[in-house]
């Protein structure tokens, strides 16, 4: 059995890495009690809380955290008609936090994620590991069998081309979860008791041309490099689908990163995922996604962006056109989604004029 | 892990050291019950010393000459001697470990049964078409994650299992010479499939493969001009691996990497190896764009045909870059001829 770490007495780093260059985005509908446990690692950083659901409810933030909070009323006020692209009653709304942030890096975490223990029993500072991942190059063009070659104690193996050893910039750091694994509803129903107890001590770059399921529970990215592609889609209230927000973002992000020569890493850090959501509720949300995915995946696998698409925004707009053309026949939802993708970029550019192409 | 049928496995050891006593005795718990093929490096002068208690067939230069002809036995010198074992084996699975490696210990202190882990890897499907973030979805305690397409969950046949090394990792000479004290102490508890189209350096130090599926694709082809008797002075396995991965991708098979670990011991001197002209580096640089853009014809459906087509492309596109490539292409064609003649009699 695996347990979360007890962080009482864990000292805070006197010089936290990237303290003024990173925002922590947390979507929530209930409370932020979980932050108490993260205090030693996260308190130095600025939080952007995106409150989903009923805006009249007050979300209590533990003492000592520096934060800004946005509820639905704020989102509507700030974006006006463009607010239609931000999901309601779904954690997908978190991407609003990415948009309003003014920092270079984002770390996003779910409010049911606690601090994990490594095999020696030590509390894992997930943010610190994400930062290390983002600040170190990626190696997407050739797979290194010893995983991250830049880690202490590792290196490139014999045969690894020297011309590829400088690597490329890392855009995304995708962390994992101990205890409740990120399974879909059917798997949850078949294996309700399965817990992830395996601590795989590796960070690796996902090769160019390979897609993966990106989970938004424990994720960090370079907002300047890839931010506009981190749109979490139309989910939740009024939408035919849920629990595919991060997946959608992940597929778009990977295609664009591959096109622009950026790296995506997965592996460490682990967090401890405490809550298993209701599999029957999940099944209803995912149901359409399970079928649509079969067409969506080949779409992304064969998506080719033009040479002229050199900024993330340009790539994303191109992608939205392809979505409209190729996926709308599956369901009118994709037509709406393609439009929302464009709205998202327009809103992003409005709120972030400096990053415009 | 499930029960292995030991009759389906040959353990092939290339003997570059004459005295295999320590090596074989350290592996005894895990080699016991299996048939071993020991192939002596034709250039090794001393008699092999093999301890009692193993079901082993030993092949030396005379045997190699008899089967392939003395003009072809140079193909099997040095580390490439083990390919002779692959050639004459009649089994479904081959597990091959360098003779300077012993069983590793896992983090709990238990000795790792590398043979069982390799066979297990080979018997379970691979998943090259989509990356599973929880790594091997078929192992105990893991599964496919949310967002993994259902149509891809049955996987494809696994062609090869590439293991890793604790202590002395398979680093190249410049890296090891720079970091003389560096030892690999990181036990990464995962098996994963290397995705479709991703290239990787496959090390021959600790490898297993499905001989029935891809046997002919393990080609003893690329020889460095100054090839030596330490891994730092070879590239044959890396070239072989590039061919194997490309052919596996083409035929819809998977290649796994990760567990099992072996414990690799000190042999040779990285700095000494550096003194030799490091031509391997140049050859790798030329190989990468070649494999990246290579497309085998759709009509190549058998492994043997894939190797022949690959050899043709190597000769055409890389032949002018370096004579080593022309020789490799010729060796690949010769290898298929030998494979067909040895394995056709059934």
Interface residues (C-beta under 8 A of the other chain):
Chain A: X119 X141 X142 X143 X144 X145 X146 X147 X153 X154 X155 X156 X157 X158 X159 X160 X161 X162 X163 X164 X174 X176 X181 X182 X183 X184 X187 X191 X194 X195 X196 X197 X198 X199 X200 X201 X202 X206 X207 X208 X209 X210 X211 X212 X213 X214 X215 X243 X244 X246 X247 X250 X266 X286 X290 X293 X294 X297
Chain B: X107 X130 X131 X132 X133 X134 X135 X141 X142 X143 X144 X145 X146 X147 X148 X149 X150 X151 X152 X162 X164 X169 X170 X171 X172 X175 X179 X182 X184 X185 X186 X187 X188 X189 X190 X194 X195 X196 X197 X198 X199 X200 X201 X202 X203 X231 X232 X235 X237 X238 X241 X257 X280 X281 X284 X285 X288
